[in-house]
């Protein structure tokens, strides 16, 4: 019976997502145990500013998400991501990115192209290093990478006083 409710809930959310896409600034699809995401991306490209995909079972970023060039906040924490697409750097307006509680072993260099990024949370992944180009993220004020397999931070980040670093 609870699975019937879950199916109905997902169908309702998909219908609501389609309606919301016409006027959407924020789209929340969190806690639905989604393994993939089907949204009206064409309608969302020029409108979507915040996308919440937390607490699902996504193993990959939706490939169309990089077309949402107005996106300023992306929460895709508590999923099953192992990598990010190399087109991720197209999200040039992104200011807040939550990637906590995934299975990320590395971040692609294109993350360093997100020059508007202010907050980046990477806690509880399996990261072994952070890209040396992370120092190019001049707007970054918070970088949290606790509970990873990091042995050291890039010197250029460790010396920055304008960025609060959380790591262990």
Secondary structure as UniProt FT lines:
FT   HELIX           2..21
FT   TURN            22..23
FT   STRAND          26..28
FT   HELIX           41..44
FT   TURN            45..47
FT   STRAND          50..52
FT   HELIX           63..67
FT   TURN            69..70
FT   STRAND          73..75
FT   TURN            86..87
FT   HELIX           88..90
FT   TURN            92..93
FT   STRAND          96..98
FT   HELIX           109..113
FT   TURN            115..116
FT   STRAND          119..121
FT   HELIX           132..136
FT   TURN            138..139
FT   STRAND          142..145
FT   HELIX           155..158
FT   STRAND          164..167
//
